Amino acid sequence: MMIFNRWRYNLLLFSLLFSPAGQSERDPFQPPQEADCLNVQPAAAPWQLRGIVGQPDDYRAWLVSPEGRGKLWARQQSPGNQWQLSQVDARGLTLASMQGCKAVLKMTLKGDIYARDKGNSAAVTDDGALSAARQPHRVVSGVR
């Protein structure tokens, strides 16, 4: 019985010395880092995604601010003080929190990448563009 108690005591001592909780160097009087991330909520970003331009190795996102100003943003740039573009591809982008939290915000483009606007009465057909080219004072809208 005495050997069993000594063996159990040694096992307990060994587990306390080499346990991950024993090696933790976190200050118990400071809140854990995860508490900072509770304030970061993946709510709608104030920027609107209007398009993606570029090539597969260098895509850039066209983002428009609430004031109506647009700008091209590349990966690792931050359109605000809270988010950073972590990934940009042909279909959309992913914003990551600059505080190092796990919160992400994904924005995607609607529709197909080759889709055209339907029902646009101002769109000019090939015939209209040719006739407009023959008339120098005519203004053509909808030509891309």
N, C-alpha and C positions, 0 to 999 in steps of 0.2 A: 504494500500500500504506500509506503514511504517513497519507493522508487517511482511509482505512478504519479504522485503529487509533485515530485521534483521534476519529472519529465513534463508534466502539464505546466508548471511554473516556467521552465525554460522555453517551452513553446510559446507561451503568452509573452514573455519578455522578448523573444526573437521577433514575434509578429508586431509588437509595438515599435521596436527599433527600426524595422524595415518597411513599415506600412507607409503608403502615400500620404496619409494624414499627418504622420510624424515629420515628413519632409516638407510640408507646406510652409511657405514663408510669407503668407498673406497676413497683412496687418489686421487683426480682429476688430480694430476700432474704425477702420475705413470700410465703406460699403463695397461689396464686390463689383467687379467691372461690369457684370451683366446688368446692374441697376441703372447704369448710364444708358443702356440700350432700351430700357423700358419707355423712355420718352420718344424714341424714334419709332414713328408709326408709318408704315408704307402707305400713306394717303396719296391722293392725287397730287402730282407735281404741278407747280404753277406754270410750267412750260408745256407746250403742246408739240407733239411730233408731227411734222408736216411732210417729211420725206427723208430718204436715204440716198446719198450719192457716193460714187467712188467705185473701187474695185474690191474683190474679196479680201485682199490683204490690207486695204486702207479705206474702209467705209467711214463716212462722216454723216452725222445726223443733223437734219435741218430742224432746229427747235425755235419756236416763236414764243416770246415772253407775253405775259398778260397785257403789257403796254402795246403789243403789236410789232415789236422789233424781232427780227429773225437773225439767226446766226448759225453757222456750221460749227459743229463740235466733234472732236475726235475722241478716241479712247483715252482714258485717264484724265480728261479735262472735267472740270466741275461747273455746271451751269447754275449752281446755287451754292449756298454755304453749308448745305446739309448732304448733298448727293454728289456722286462722281460717276461718270460713264465707265462702267467696267467692261461692257461688251457692246459692240455695234455690228450688226449683220444686215443682210439684204431685207429682212422682214421687220426689224425693230431694234430696240436697244434695251439694255439692262442697267439700271442705276443702283449703285451700292452706297450704303451709308458711309460717310467719311469718318464716323466715329469708330469704325471697325466692327460694327454690329453685324448680325446675320440678316438684318432686314434688307430686302431688295425690292425694287419697283421695276416692273417690266412694262414697256410701251411697245405696241406693235402697230403696223400699218394695216388698214382695212383693205380687203379685196386682194386681187391678184396683182403681181408686180407688173404685168403687161396689160392690165385693164385700162380702158379709156372711159372718160366720162360719157354717160348716155343721156340723151335728152337735152343736150346743150344746143339751144337754138342759135347761138352765136358761132358755133363751130363751122369752119369753112371746109368744103370738100375740095378735092383736087381741081375740079372744074372752076370753082369760085376763085381759087388762088390764081389760076391762070388768067381768068378774066380780070382780076384785080391788078395783075402785073401789067396788063395792057392799058389800064387806066391809071395814070400816075397820081391823080388827086384823090383817089378813093382810099378810104381807111378800112383795113381788114382787121377784125378782131377775132380772137380765138385761134390764131395760128401759133403753133408751138415750135 
